[in-house]
Amino acid sequence: MSIKPARTRVAPSPTGHMHLATARVALYDYLLARKTGGQYILRIEDTDLKRTVPGAEQEIFDGLRWLGLQYDEGPDIGGKYGPYRQTERREIYQHYAKVLIDNGSAYPCFCAPDHLEKTRQEQMKRKENPHYDGTCRALAPDEAARRVANGEKYTVRYKMPRDGVTIAHDHLRGDIVTENKQLNDYVLLKSDGLPTYHLASVVDDHEMEITHVLRGSEWLGTFPLHVNIVRAFGWEEPTWVHLSVFLKPSGKGKLSKRDTTIAMTDGYSVFIKDMNDLGFTPEGINNWIALMGWGVAEDDIITTDQMIERFSIDSLTASPAAINFQKLDHFNATHIRLMTTGDLAARLKPYYAREGLDVDDDVLLKIIPLIRERLVTLDDCISFGGFFFKENVTPAPEELIAKGLDAKQSAEIARKSYEILSALDNINHATAEPPMRAYVESSGLNINQIFGIVRVAVTGQKVSPPLFESMEVIGREKCLQRMRNAVEILEKI
Ligand code: GLU
């Protein structure tokens, strides 16, 4: 059976930081396009000039590339259906608004904002849902045309049928039946000549030959309107897929894209721009968001290539997806373990650089097997392995004192350990562990007391990768120097 190539689009508005909801749409769009040999495009919906934020568009370009979701057409790369920024397509929308007026599906509205506001207030007082009162709907077309020609300010409104129902078909939810009298005469074109989302998205999806519209379920409310507009043009409808809503991490309540309160709390964020700084990988994020709304098995570790193989809009789900940052940790850590050593090394380097640490590539390759299993986020490489790249470490004096012992006894252990280690030509797992273990046995102390002091002395921290392997990487001279330093610290207490 041959599959028709899909054309999909992610259509963010550049009104704030790129949210993971946008990343999820982009991922599914990408998967569907790749799976079917089609194209996935980026369209910037920037017609709400008041809400446009400088830099937001660039953040979307960068965010999608960082995630590995490179679009096939878009504002910064072009394509044969361009322009891909809605503010550059004004004439197209004006043309189509006129088509709707001419075929009787829309009308110019000359009502002034204060009239609209007054009616709105009155309707609210009467406990009605605010809706347009229809003043200009009643104007004769030639009268309306005369006023337009006279240069009066106007908007264009959709002439929603008053009777009957609209049946809109969503791929995940089936037929959604709405009584037309519940629907408003929505504005399609604003008085500044720019379209609203309703007109612009329908026109662009048609002009750009989009086959599948995947978008957030916040658009379900105006979905019947969009379907009406498509039909008023006599166009073929795309397959509509309204994705599941995101719930807040608590599981209680919807997470709105504008809700920024959970951003950057406790080392997590909902904004793609923060993810790299926090040490998350594109593989981990894609895996995480893929499963929020797609019914492949929970806890499935999956690469983007495997996703392409398995993807189908039939297995997307309409049930809400709670943001679960612990799962993100799990996916991130697992993908870190799946990386090649060379790849992981290249990804860790910037985190060391950020801490001002000068990384020796050979050392980095040697420590990866020691720290890899411990990394949940890439920046964990600092807490587990920053000491490998420091000239000196500065252990906290109290951490050098072993449990159950005092400073004097601990100093004695440090001295003795130094003696044992300095007698070796080479310090590594094979040479250093046997004499140190023999010392533990002869001392009658427990292993954690002795190895703990040595660990804090040479790594500067209580938790580290395996001790003797770490010492081997640090090298004999530095280890001995750090042991001498520890003895001095302990003697001063
Ligand atoms: N510009 C809309 C938004 O950012 C896009 C919705 C859509 O994908 O059609 O929510």
Boltz pocket constraint, residues with backbone or C-beta under 6 A from the ligand:
constraints:
  - pocket:
      binder: B
      contacts: [[A, 9], [A, 10], [A, 11], [A, 12], [A, 13], [A, 45], [A, 201], [A, 214], [A, 215], [A, 216]]
      max_distance: 6.0
